[in-house]
Amino acid sequence: MTTLATTAETNSCCPPAADAGLPAAESDRLARVFKAVGDPTRVRLLSLIATGERGEACICDLTEPVGLSQGTVSHHMRILADAGLVEREQRGKWAYYSVVRSALDEAATALRTL
């Protein structure tokens, strides 16, 4: 007759991983970044801004290339800004965006170290 292992024996097969991996706050932040770039339109918008004159683009110049209304492009830009991937500067009635390269670098580094 075999006996069942005790709960302590069953749960102690591996050392606990409580201290391993990214902290929860960092995981949440990176997930927002990856979710933001998980949409092809937002990747295209980042590309348009990064290759724009002086590394920036006016919202008015982003609608036609992606074939979306200004309101929809503004929605996508808000998601990118909330993820920390772009900065917004108001100039009169127009919003200008620039890519936050350090945020892209941090995301790339996180992927390489996972």
ZICOR-V276386 format. One record per backbone hydrogen bond with DSSP energy under -1.0 kcal/mol. NH is the residue of the N-H (numbers start at 1). CO is the residue of the C=O. If there is no record, write none. Layout:
# ZICOR-V276386
nh=NH co=CO
nh=NH co=CO
This chain:
# ZICOR-V276386
nh=10 co=6
nh=11 co=7
nh=20 co=17
nh=27 co=23
nh=28 co=24
nh=29 co=25
nh=30 co=26
nh=31 co=27
nh=32 co=28
nh=33 co=29
nh=34 co=30
nh=35 co=31
nh=36 co=32
nh=37 co=33
nh=43 co=39
nh=44 co=40
nh=45 co=41
nh=46 co=42
nh=47 co=43
nh=48 co=44
nh=49 co=45
nh=50 co=46
nh=51 co=47
nh=52 co=49
nh=55 co=52
nh=56 co=53
nh=57 co=97
nh=59 co=95
nh=61 co=58
nh=62 co=59
nh=66 co=62
nh=67 co=63
nh=68 co=63
nh=73 co=69
nh=74 co=70
nh=75 co=71
nh=76 co=72
nh=77 co=73
nh=78 co=74
nh=79 co=75
nh=80 co=76
nh=81 co=77
nh=82 co=78
nh=83 co=79
nh=84 co=81
nh=85 co=80
nh=87 co=98
nh=89 co=96
nh=91 co=94
nh=94 co=91
nh=96 co=89
nh=97 co=57
nh=98 co=87
nh=100 co=85
nh=101 co=99
nh=104 co=100
nh=105 co=101
nh=106 co=102
nh=107 co=103
nh=108 co=104
nh=109 co=105
nh=110 co=106
nh=111 co=107
nh=112 co=108
nh=113 co=109
